[in-house]
C-alpha cells in the first residue's frame, strides 16, 4: 500500500480472531475507514445482547403457516405491523450480535489534537503473507514511523512494535479504546459515544502489564496489555487507555480474554518469530497452485486472487463456528452466520487439503451446540430429523426472517461436509480406523439430516411425482410465494439422500426404501425450449412476448395462511426473476456429482443462455465460482475462466484480495473467496468421474500450464 484507501485496510488473524488495521499499522483512523473495510478486532466468542427491556419472547416471532405439506408449520418471521410481534422480530434479529472487542490506535498529536489521516505521508505498507506480518512505514510531523504488526496463531493476541522519535517527544502514544456495540445491520460495531451504557477499569497492574475489565450489560470480557521497557498504561477516558513511553521504541501486546485471563510477559522478538514459523508451516503443509508457467495474460490476476483468498479464508473462516459472510473483519447481518453459506466457507478447506477445519466445525458447532436447536426446529415445523436454518447465531438460535426461514438448500451441507471427512479418512494409512471413527462421529447427524430431507420431499409429492414447494429457492428471487420445483434443491436433495444411503451401508445398515422411492420420484428439472429454468410459477398466467424462460405448468400445490399470501406476478415479472440473483440451475451441475437428473447438452445450452442473458448486477460473489465449476464439468474451460474473471462489480477483488460486493453493506464477501478456491481446486484436480487429464477444468490450449500440489478431487 502506498496510499490511505478505506478499501485497502489489511488484516492479521488466526481463524478465531482477526484485527484489521489502516496504513499506520494499527487502528488509528476508524471513522475514516468505517465505510470501507472497517478497523475491527473480532473473535468467535465475542457476542453481546442488549437488555430485553420489554421481556420479549422468541415465540412472539412465530407464525403458524400452511405451506401445503399436510400439517401446520411454525416459523420465525418478520412482523411488519406495530406491536409486540414487531418488537420481538427486531429484538431477535439484532440479538445476539458480534462485538468489536477494541480499537488499538497510534495517536499522533499536533497542538494536542490527533493529526488527520491526510497528514500521514510517504506511505509504504506491506502484508508479508508467508510470514503473517504487516510492516508499515510513513512520515508524520516530519518524523519517520515504522510499525510491525502481527497476530499470534493461538488466542486473541495482537502484537506490535513502533519505532519513531515521535514517541520520545511525547507526540505519539498508543490508545486502547473499548466501544459499546451499535447493533446495526452492517457496520464496524463501534459506538464511541455511549459511555454511560458500559463500564471499564484497570483491575490489576504490574510493572509491564495491566488487565482491563470491560462490562457491557450481561457481557464481560478482559483486555490484557503487556509491554517491554519503560512504558506505562493509564486510563485516559471512561473507556480509553493510553500506553506511553519516553523511548523511541514501543513493543506491546493486546490480548482479549473471554474469562480465563493469563498474562505472560512480552518477549516481542520471540513472539514474532513464533508467528512467522507458524505461518511458514501453514503455507508449506496445505495445497498450493502456481500460475507462473502460464502464458495466458489473465493468469496473473487469477493467481493474485487465489493466493490472497487462501490467506483471507483462513484467518476469517477456520473456526468451529460457521462464519458470518464478512468473517471476523466486520459485521454484516449483525455478525450472524448464514448456514446456506457454509458450503462456500468450508469445502475449499477440504479441497485444499485442510480437512481439520471441517472437523472442527462439525464437532464444535453442528454436532453439539446446534444439533438440539435444529431438532427442536424440525419438530416445531412438523418434520422428522433436524433442520439447519439459514440465519443463526453463536448458539444456533433462529433469526426471524421472511426469506431465510424458508430456505432449504443449506440442509444437505452437513451431509456434504461429513462425506468430505470420510473421503479424507479413506486416504489415510490407517483408513479403516479413520473411516470407522468418522462414521461413528457423524453418522447420527447425517441420518437425521436426511430424515428431514425425505420428510419434506415426501410431503411435496403429487400424482407420484415430487416437485419441491413451500420453500424459497437458492435463487432467492424465486420466492415460495410464487414459485416451486426449484432445480438446485431438487438435485441437492437427491445428492443428500444418495450419500446418506451410502453412510447407512457403510455402517452395516440396510438401505432406506422410502428414500430410494423419493429419489426415483423426483421430478425432472424444469425446462423450456431445451433450456433449464429457475422453477415453475404457482399460479397460471398467459405468457407474453418477453424473452427468457416461461412457465411450463400452472400447478398450484398449496395455499398460504397468515399475511404472507401468494404474490400474483405478470409473465414479464416472472421472466425477469428467472434471470436474476443466483443462477442456481447451474449449481445442480457445478456443485454436485451427476446422478442423471439433467441432460448435458441441455445444461450446456443453459450455461450459454445464462452467460448471454443474466442480470449480472443482481448476482453475488460466489455465483462466478459456481458458474466456473459448471463450465468445468461440461468441458468448457474457456467459459470457466471467463466466469472467474468476468468484469462485474460483484466479481471485484480488492487489493487485499477481499471480494467486494457493494458500497452500502458488503465491501467484504468471503463466500466469493471460497467459491473461487473451490473452482480453482476442481479445475486443477478434477472431480469424481472426470477424464484423467491435466488440469481438466482449464482450457486445453497450451496456455494454462498450471502447476499444483496437494489438492483433492471434488465429489
C-alpha positions in Angstrom: 0.0 0.0 0.0 1.3 3.5 -0.9 -1.8 5.5 0.0 -4.6 5.6 2.5 -7.6 4.0 0.9 -10.5 2.9 3.1 -11.0 -0.2 0.9 -7.3 -1.2 1.4 -7.0 -2.0 5.1 -5.2 -5.2 5.9 -5.8 -7.9 8.5 -3.9 -10.3 10.7 -5.6 -13.3 12.4 -5.8 -17.0 13.1 -9.3 -18.1 12.2 -10.7 -17.4 15.7 -9.6 -13.8 16.0 -8.9 -11.0 13.4 -7.6 -7.5 13.8 -7.8 -5.1 10.8 -5.5 -2.1 10.6 -5.1 1.1 8.5 -1.9 2.4 6.9 -0.5 3.3 10.3 -0.3 -0.4 11.1 -2.9 0.0 13.8 -6.5 1.1 14.1 -5.7 4.8 14.2 -8.5 6.2 12.0 -11.6 4.1 12.5 -14.0 6.8 11.3 -12.1 7.3 8.0 -12.3 3.6 7.3 -15.8 2.8 8.6 -17.5 2.9 5.2 -14.6 0.9 3.6 -13.2 -2.2 5.1 -13.6 -1.2 8.8 -10.9 -1.4 11.5 -12.3 -4.0 14.0 -11.0 -6.7 16.4 -13.4 -9.6 16.3 -13.5 -13.1 17.8 -15.6 -16.2 17.7 -16.6 -15.8 21.3 -17.3 -12.0 21.4 -21.1 -11.7 21.4 -23.4 -9.3 23.2 -27.2 -8.8 23.6 -28.9 -5.6 24.5 -31.2 -5.7 27.6 -34.6 -7.2 26.8 -36.5 -4.4 28.5 -39.9 -5.4 27.2 -39.4 -9.1 28.2 -40.0 -10.1 24.6 -40.2 -13.8 23.9 -38.9 -15.6 20.8 -42.3 -17.2 20.5 -43.7 -13.8 19.6 -41.8 -14.0 16.3 -43.5 -17.3 15.4 -46.3 -17.6 12.8 -48.2 -20.8 12.1 -48.5 -21.4 8.4 -49.9 -24.0 6.0 -47.4 -24.5 3.2 -49.2 -27.5 1.7 -47.1 -30.2 3.4 -50.1 -31.8 5.1 -49.6 -30.2 8.5 -49.1 -26.8 10.2 -45.6 -25.3 10.3 -44.3 -22.7 12.7 -41.7 -20.3 11.5 -39.9 -17.3 13.0 -40.9 -14.5 10.7 -40.6 -10.7 10.4 -43.8 -9.0 11.6 -44.4 -5.6 10.0 -47.3 -4.2 11.9 -46.6 -2.2 15.1 -46.9 -4.1 18.3 -45.1 -6.7 20.4 -44.6 -9.1 17.5 -42.7 -6.5 15.5 -40.6 -5.5 18.5 -39.8 -9.2 19.1 -38.8 -9.5 15.4 -36.5 -6.6 15.7 -35.0 -7.7 19.0 -34.3 -11.3 18.0 -32.8 -10.2 14.6 -30.4 -7.9 16.3 -29.6 -10.0 19.4 -27.1 -11.5 19.9 -24.6 -9.6 17.7 -20.9 -9.8 17.4 -18.7 -7.4 19.3 -15.8 -5.2 18.1 -13.6 -6.0 21.1 -11.4 -2.9 21.0 -9.6 -0.3 19.0 -5.8 -0.1 19.3 -4.7 3.2 17.7 -1.4 5.0 17.3 -2.4 8.6 18.2 0.0 11.2 16.7 -0.8 14.7 18.1 -0.2 18.2 16.9 -1.5 21.1 19.1 -3.0 18.5 21.4 -5.2 17.0 18.6 -4.7 13.9 16.5 -3.4 14.7 13.1 -5.8 14.0 10.2 -5.2 10.9 8.0 -4.2 13.3 5.2 -1.0 14.2 7.1 0.3 10.6 7.0 2.8 10.8 4.2 5.3 8.7 2.2 3.3 5.5 3.0 4.8 2.1 2.3 2.9 -0.7 3.8 3.2 -4.4 3.2 1.5 -7.6 4.2 4.0 -10.5 4.1 1.7 -13.4 3.5 4.3 -16.1 4.0 5.2 -14.7 7.5 1.8 -13.3 8.5 3.3 -9.9 9.3 2.3 -6.3 8.4 5.1 -3.7 8.2 4.1 -0.1 7.8 6.4 2.9 7.3 5.5 6.5 6.8 6.3 10.1 7.9 4.3 12.2 10.3 5.1 15.7 11.7 8.5 15.4 9.8 9.5 12.2 11.6 9.8 8.6 10.3 7.5 6.0 11.8 7.9 2.2 11.4 5.3 -0.2 12.7 5.3 -4.0 12.8 2.0 -5.8 13.4 1.1 -9.5 13.8 -1.4 -11.8 15.5 -0.4 -14.9 17.5 -1.7 -18.1 16.0 -3.5 -19.1 19.1 -5.7 -16.9 21.4 -6.8 -13.4 20.6 -3.4 -11.6 20.8 -2.3 -8.7 18.7 1.4 -7.8 19.0 3.1 -4.6 17.6 6.3 -2.7 17.7 6.5 1.1 16.9 9.8 2.8 16.1 9.7 6.6 16.0 11.2 9.7 17.7 7.6 10.9 18.0 7.3 8.6 21.0 10.1 10.1 23.0 9.0 13.6 22.0 5.6 12.9 23.6 3.8 13.4 20.3 2.7 9.8 19.9 1.2 7.2 22.1 -0.9 4.0 21.8 -4.6 4.5 22.8 -6.8 1.4 23.5 -10.5 2.3 23.3 -13.3 -0.1 24.2 -16.5 0.8 22.3 -20.1 -0.1 23.0 -21.8 -2.1 20.2 -24.2 -0.4 17.7 -26.4 -3.4 17.0 -26.6 -2.2 13.4 -27.1 -4.5 10.4 -23.8 -3.9 8.7 -21.1 -1.7 10.3 -17.9 -1.6 12.4 -20.0 -2.3 15.5 -18.5 0.6 17.4 -20.5 3.2 19.3 -17.8 5.5 20.8 -20.4 8.0 22.2 -22.4 5.9 24.7 -20.0 6.0 27.6 -22.8 5.6 30.2 -24.1 2.3 28.8 -21.0 0.3 29.8 -18.1 0.4 32.2 -14.4 -0.5 32.2 -11.5 -0.1 34.5 -7.9 -1.4 35.1 -8.4 -4.1 37.7 -4.8 -5.3 38.0 -1.5 -3.8 37.1 2.2 -4.8 37.2 5.5 -3.3 36.1 5.0 -4.2 32.4 1.4 -5.4 32.3 -2.2 -4.5 33.1 -5.6 -6.1 32.9 -8.7 -4.1 31.9 -12.2 -5.3 32.6 -15.0 -4.3 30.2 -18.6 -4.9 31.2 -21.5 -4.4 28.8 -24.9 -5.3 30.1 -24.7 -9.0 30.7 -21.4 -9.4 28.8 -18.0 -9.2 30.4 -14.5 -9.7 28.9 -10.9 -8.7 29.7 -8.1 -7.0 27.9 -4.5 -7.8 28.8 -1.9 -5.2 27.9 1.8 -6.1 28.0 4.9 -4.1 27.0 8.6 -4.0 27.0 10.9 -1.4 28.6 10.0 1.8 30.3 6.4 2.4 29.4 3.2 2.9 31.4 -0.5 2.5 30.9 -3.0 4.9 32.4 -6.7 5.5 32.0 -7.4 8.4 29.7 -11.2 8.5 29.5 -14.1 6.4 30.6 -13.2 3.7 28.1 -9.8 4.6 26.7 -6.3 3.9 28.0 -3.0 5.4 27.0 0.2 3.4 26.7 3.2 5.8 26.7 7.0 5.7 26.6 9.8 8.1 26.8 11.9 6.0 24.4 11.9 5.8 20.6 10.7 2.2 20.5 7.5 0.7 22.0 6.8 -3.0 21.8 3.5 -4.1 23.2 0.7 -6.8 23.1 -3.0 -6.5 23.4 -4.8 -9.8 24.2 -8.6 -10.2 24.6 -9.9 -12.8 27.1 -13.4 -14.2 27.4 -12.8 -15.3 31.0 -9.6 -17.2 31.9 -7.0 -14.4 31.9 -3.4 -15.5 31.7 -0.8 -12.7 31.4 2.6 -13.7 30.1 5.4 -11.2 29.9 6.1 -9.8 26.5 9.1 -11.0 24.5 8.3 -9.3 21.2 11.1 -10.8 19.1 10.3 -14.3 20.3 6.6 -14.0 19.7 7.2 -12.5 16.2 9.4 -15.5 15.3 6.7 -17.8 16.6 4.1 -16.1 14.3 6.4 -16.4 11.3 7.2 -20.1 12.0 3.5 -20.9 12.3 2.6 -19.2 9.0 5.6 -20.8 7.2 4.4 -24.2 8.4 0.8 -23.4 7.4 1.8 -22.5 3.8 4.1 -25.5 3.5 1.6 -28.0 4.7 -1.5 -27.2 2.6 -2.1 -27.4 -1.1 -0.7 -24.8 -3.4 -1.3 -23.6 -7.0 1.3 -21.9 -9.2 0.4 -20.0 -12.3 3.9 -18.8 -13.0 4.4 -21.0 -16.1 1.2 -20.0 -17.8 1.5 -17.9 -20.9 -2.1 -16.7 -20.8 -2.1 -13.0 -19.6 -5.2 -13.5 -17.4 -3.3 -16.0 -15.2 -1.5 -13.4 -13.2 -4.7 -11.8 -11.8 -6.2 -15.2 -11.2 -3.2 -16.2 -9.2 -3.4 -13.0 -7.1 -6.9 -13.7 -6.2 -6.2 -17.3 -5.4 -3.3 -16.7 -3.1 -4.9 -13.8 -1.2 -8.1 -15.8 -0.9 -6.2 -18.6 0.8 -5.0 -16.2 3.4 -8.3 -14.4 3.9 -10.5 -17.5 4.2 -8.1 -19.0 6.8 -7.9 -16.0 9.1 -11.6 -15.4 8.9 -13.3 -18.8 8.5 -11.1 -21.5 10.0 -13.3 -21.7 13.1 -15.5 -24.1 15.0 -18.5 -21.7 14.4 -19.8 -21.2 10.9 -18.5 -17.7 10.0 -20.6 -14.7 9.0 -20.3 -13.6 5.4 -17.8 -10.9 6.3 -15.9 -13.3 8.6 -14.2 -11.6 11.5 -13.4 -8.5 9.6 -16.6 -6.6 10.3 -20.3 -7.1 10.9 -22.9 -8.0 8.3 -26.4 -9.1 9.3 -25.4 -8.3 12.9 -22.5 -10.6 12.8 -24.6 -13.7 12.3 -23.6 -16.9 10.5 -25.7 -17.8 7.4 -25.8 -21.6 7.1 -26.5 -21.6 3.4 -23.0 -20.1 3.0 -21.4 -22.9 4.9 -20.6 -24.8 1.7 -18.7 -21.8 0.4 -17.0 -21.3 3.8 -15.7 -24.8 4.3 -15.5 -27.0 1.2 -12.4 -25.1 -0.1 -10.6 -26.1 3.0 -11.3 -29.8 2.2 -10.2 -29.4 -1.4 -7.1 -27.5 -0.4 -6.1 -30.4 2.0 -7.1 -28.8 5.3 -9.9 -31.1 6.4 -9.3 -30.2 10.1 -11.3 -27.0 9.5 -14.4 -29.0 8.6 -13.9 -31.4 11.5 -13.6 -28.5 14.0 -16.8 -27.0 12.7 -18.8 -30.3 12.7 -17.5 -31.2 16.1 -17.6 -27.8 17.8 -20.9 -26.3 16.5 -23.1 -28.5 14.3 -22.9 -31.7 16.3 -23.0 -30.2 19.8 -24.5 -26.7 20.2 -26.6 -26.6 17.0 -28.0 -30.1 17.0 -30.5 -29.7 19.8 -31.9 -26.5 18.3 -32.0 -28.0 14.8 -34.0 -30.9 16.1 -36.4 -28.6 18.0 -36.9 -26.5 14.9 -37.8 -29.6 12.8 -40.3 -30.7 15.4 -41.8 -27.2 15.6 -42.3 -27.3 11.8 -43.8 -30.8 11.9 -40.9 -32.6 10.2 -38.7 -35.5 11.2 -35.0 -35.3 11.8 -33.1 -32.0 12.1 -33.5 -28.8 10.1 -30.5 -26.5 9.7 -31.9 -22.9 9.4 -30.3 -20.2 7.3 -29.7 -17.2 9.6 -28.5 -18.2 13.1 -26.1 -17.1 15.8 -23.3 -18.5 18.0 -25.8 -20.7 19.9 -27.7 -21.8 16.9 -30.7 -19.6 17.6 -33.1 -18.8 14.7 -33.3 -15.2 13.4 -36.8 -14.1 12.3 -36.9 -13.8 8.5 -39.5 -13.8 5.7 -36.8 -15.1 3.4 -34.2 -17.0 5.4 -36.7 -19.1 7.4 -37.9 -20.7 4.2 -34.6 -21.6 2.5 -33.8 -25.3 2.4 -30.7 -25.5 0.2 -28.4 -25.4 3.3 -29.9 -28.6 4.6 -27.7 -31.1 2.7 -24.5 -29.2 3.5 -23.9 -31.2 6.7 -24.0 -34.4 4.6 -21.6 -33.0 2.0 -19.1 -31.9 4.7 -19.3 -35.3 6.5 -18.7 -37.0 3.2 -15.6 -34.9 2.7 -14.3 -36.0 6.0 -15.0 -39.6 5.1 -13.1 -39.2 1.8 -10.1 -37.8 3.7 -10.3 -40.7 6.2 -10.2 -43.1 3.3 -6.9 -41.7 2.1 -5.1 -42.2 5.4 -2.7 -45.1 6.0 -4.9 -46.2 8.9 -8.0 -45.7 6.7 -10.2 -48.5 8.2 -9.8 -47.0 11.7 -10.4 -43.4 10.4 -13.4 -44.4 8.4 -14.9 -46.1 11.4 -14.3 -43.1 13.6 -15.8 -40.8 11.1 -18.9 -42.9 10.7 -19.3 -43.1 14.5 -18.8 -39.4 15.0 -21.2 -38.1 12.3 -23.5 -41.0 11.2 -26.3 -40.0 13.6 -26.4 -36.4 12.3 -26.1 -37.5 8.6 -29.1 -39.8 9.2 -31.2 -37.2 10.9 -30.3 -34.5 8.3 -31.5 -36.9 5.6 -34.7 -37.7 7.6 -35.8 -34.1 7.3 -34.9 -34.0 3.5 -37.0 -37.1 2.9 -39.9 -35.9 5.1 -40.0 -32.5 3.4 -39.7 -34.0 -0.1 -42.4 -36.7 0.6 -44.9 -34.0 1.6 -44.4 -32.4 -1.9 -45.4 -35.5 -3.8 -48.4 -35.1 -6.1 -49.6 -37.8 -8.5 -46.5 -39.9 -7.9 -44.0 -37.0 -8.7 -42.1 -34.8 -6.2 -41.9 -31.2 -7.1 -40.5 -29.3 -4.1 -42.6 -26.4 -2.9 -43.2 -24.4 0.3 -39.6 -23.1 0.1 -37.7 -20.1 -1.2 -35.1 -21.1 -3.7 -31.3 -20.8 -3.5 -32.1 -18.3 -6.2 -33.9 -16.1 -3.7 -35.7 -14.0 -6.3 -37.7 -17.2 -6.8 -39.8 -16.9 -3.7 -42.0 -19.5 -2.0 -44.9 -17.1 -2.7 -45.0 -17.6 -6.4 -42.6 -20.4 -7.5 -41.8 -24.1 -6.9 -39.9 -27.0 -8.4 -36.6 -25.3 -7.9 -33.8 -27.1 -9.8 -30.9 -26.9 -7.4 -32.9 -28.0 -4.4 -34.2 -31.0 -6.4 -30.7 -32.0 -7.3 -29.2 -31.4 -3.9 -31.9 -33.3 -2.1 -31.2 -36.3 -4.3 -27.5 -35.9 -3.5 -28.2 -35.8 0.2 -30.3 -38.9 0.2 -27.9 -40.7 -2.1 -24.9 -40.1 0.2 -27.0 -40.8 3.3 -27.8 -44.2 1.9 -24.1 -44.9 1.4 -23.5 -44.0 5.0 -26.2 -46.5 6.1 -24.5 -49.2 4.1 -21.0 -48.3 5.4 -22.4 -48.8 8.9 -23.9 -52.2 8.1 -27.5 -50.9 7.9 -30.0 -51.7 5.2 -31.0 -49.0 2.6 -34.0 -46.9 3.5 -36.6 -48.0 0.9 -38.6 -44.8 1.3 -35.5 -42.7 0.4 -35.0 -44.7 -2.7 -38.6 -44.1 -3.7 -38.3 -40.4 -3.1 -35.2 -40.2 -5.3 -37.0 -42.2 -8.1 -40.0 -39.9 -7.8 -38.1 -36.5 -8.0 -39.4 -34.5 -10.9 -37.2 -33.7 -13.9 -35.6 -30.3 -13.7 -38.0 -27.7 -15.1 -37.2 -26.6 -18.7 -38.5 -24.6 -21.6 -37.3 -24.8 -25.2 -34.4 -27.0 -24.3 -33.1 -24.8 -21.5 -33.4 -25.5 -17.8 -35.3 -22.8 -15.9 -35.3 -21.4 -12.4 -38.6 -23.0 -11.4 -42.3 -23.0 -12.1 -45.0 -20.5 -11.2 -47.5 -21.4 -8.6 -50.3 -19.6 -10.5 -51.2 -19.6 -14.1 -50.8 -16.6 -16.4 -50.6 -16.1 -20.1 -47.0 -15.9 -21.4 -46.3 -12.7 -23.3 -43.6 -11.7 -25.7 -40.9 -11.1 -23.1 -37.8 -13.2 -23.9 -36.4 -15.7 -21.4 -37.8 -18.7 -19.7 -41.5 -19.1 -19.5 -43.8 -21.3 -17.2 -44.4 -24.8 -18.3 -47.1 -25.6 -15.7 -50.0 -23.9 -13.9 -49.9 -26.3 -10.9 -50.9 -24.6 -7.7 -49.9 -27.0 -5.0 -50.6 -25.0 -1.8 -52.3 -22.1 -0.1 -50.7 -19.9 2.5 -52.1 -18.8 5.8 -51.5 -15.5 7.5 -50.5 -12.3 5.7 -47.8 -13.9 3.5 -50.3 -14.8 0.8 -49.3 -15.7 -2.7 -47.9 -12.9 -4.8 -49.5 -12.6 -8.2 -46.9 -11.9 -10.9 -47.3 -10.9 -14.5 -45.5 -13.0 -17.0 -42.9 -10.3 -17.5 -42.2 -10.1 -13.8 -41.7 -13.9 -13.6 -39.3 -13.8 -16.6 -37.2 -11.1 -15.0 -36.9 -13.0 -11.8 -35.8 -16.1 -13.7 -32.7 -14.4 -14.8 -31.8 -12.5 -11.6 -30.0 -13.3 -8.4 -28.1 -16.6 -8.3 -28.1 -18.7 -11.5 -28.9 -21.7 -9.2 -29.7 -24.1 -12.0 -26.0 -24.2 -12.9 -25.3 -25.3 -9.3 -27.1 -28.6 -10.0 -24.3 -29.4 -12.3 -21.3 -27.4 -10.9 -21.5 -28.3 -7.2 -22.8 -31.8 -7.4 -22.0 -35.2 -8.8 -24.0 -36.2 -11.9 -26.8 -38.5 -10.8 -28.6 -38.4 -14.1 -31.0 -35.6 -13.3 -30.0 -33.4 -16.2 -29.1 -33.8 -19.9 -25.5 -32.5 -20.5 -26.5 -30.9 -23.9 -29.4 -29.0 -22.3 -27.1 -27.9 -19.4 -24.6 -26.6 -22.0 -27.3 -24.6 -23.6 -28.4 -23.3 -20.2 -24.9 -22.3 -19.4 -24.6 -20.4 -22.7 -28.0 -18.7 -22.1 -27.0 -17.6 -18.6 -23.7 -16.1 -19.9 -25.6 -14.2 -22.6 -28.8 -13.1 -20.7 -28.2 -12.9 -17.0 -28.8 -9.7 -15.0 -25.3 -9.6 -13.5 -25.9 -6.6 -11.3 -28.2 -8.9 -9.1 -25.6 -11.7 -8.6 -23.4 -12.4 -5.6 -19.7 -13.1 -5.5 -20.0 -16.9 -5.2 -22.0 -17.1 -8.4 -18.9 -16.7 -10.5 -17.1 -19.7 -8.9 -20.3 -21.8 -9.3 -20.6 -20.9 -13.0 -17.0 -21.8 -13.5 -17.5 -25.2 -11.8 -20.5 -25.9 -14.0 -18.5 -25.0 -17.1 -15.6 -27.1 -16.0 -17.8 -30.2 -15.6 -19.2 -29.6 -19.0 -15.7 -29.4 -20.6 -15.9 -25.7 -21.3 -12.6 -24.4 -19.8 -12.8 -21.0 -21.6 -16.2 -20.2 -20.1 -14.9 -21.3 -16.7 -12.0 -18.7 -16.9 -14.4 -16.1 -18.3 -16.8 -16.6 -15.4 -14.0 -16.3 -12.8 -12.7 -13.0 -14.3 -16.0 -11.5 -15.5 -15.8 -7.7 -15.2 -18.7 -7.1 -12.9 -19.0 -5.2 -9.7 -19.8 -8.3 -7.6 -16.8 -10.1 -9.1 -14.4 -7.3 -8.0 -11.4 -8.3 -5.8 -9.8 -5.5 -3.7 -6.0 -5.1 -3.4 -6.2 -7.1 -0.2 -7.9 -9.9 -2.0 -11.4 -9.4 -0.5 -14.3 -10.0 -2.8 -16.2 -6.6 -3.0 -19.9 -6.6 -3.5 -21.4 -3.1 -2.9 -20.6 0.1 -1.1 -23.6 0.2 1.3 -23.2 -3.2 3.1 -20.7 -5.7 1.7 -17.3 -4.4 1.0 -16.1 -7.9 2.1 -17.8 -11.1 1.0 -15.9 -14.3 1.9 -18.2 -16.8 0.2 -16.9 -15.3 -3.1 -13.3 -16.1 -2.0 -14.3 -19.6 -1.0 -16.1 -20.2 -4.3 -13.0 -19.0 -6.2 -10.9 -21.5 -4.3 -13.4 -24.3 -4.9 -13.4 -23.6 -8.6 -9.6 -23.4 -8.9 -9.2 -26.7 -7.0 -11.6 -28.7 -9.2 -10.3 -27.1 -12.4 -6.8 -28.4 -11.3 -7.5 -31.7 -9.6 -10.8 -32.6 -11.2 -13.9 -34.3 -9.8 -15.1 -37.9 -9.4 -15.5 -39.5 -12.8 -13.7 -36.8 -14.9 -11.3 -37.8 -17.5 -7.7 -38.2 -16.2 -6.2 -35.2 -18.0 -4.0 -32.5 -16.6 -6.0 -29.5 -15.2 -9.3 -30.7 -16.7 -11.2 -27.5 -15.9 -8.8 -25.2 -17.7 -8.7 -24.5 -21.5 -6.6 -27.2 -23.1 -4.8 -24.8 -25.4 -1.3 -25.0 -24.0 -1.5 -21.6 -22.4 -2.7 -22.7 -18.9 0.3 -24.7 -17.6 -0.9 -24.6 -14.0 1.3 -26.4 -11.5 -0.1 -27.6 -8.2 0.3 -30.0 -5.4 -1.9 -31.3 -2.5 -5.3 -30.6 -4.0 -8.2 -33.1 -3.7 -10.8 -34.0 -6.2 -14.3 -32.6 -5.8 -17.1 -35.1 -5.4 
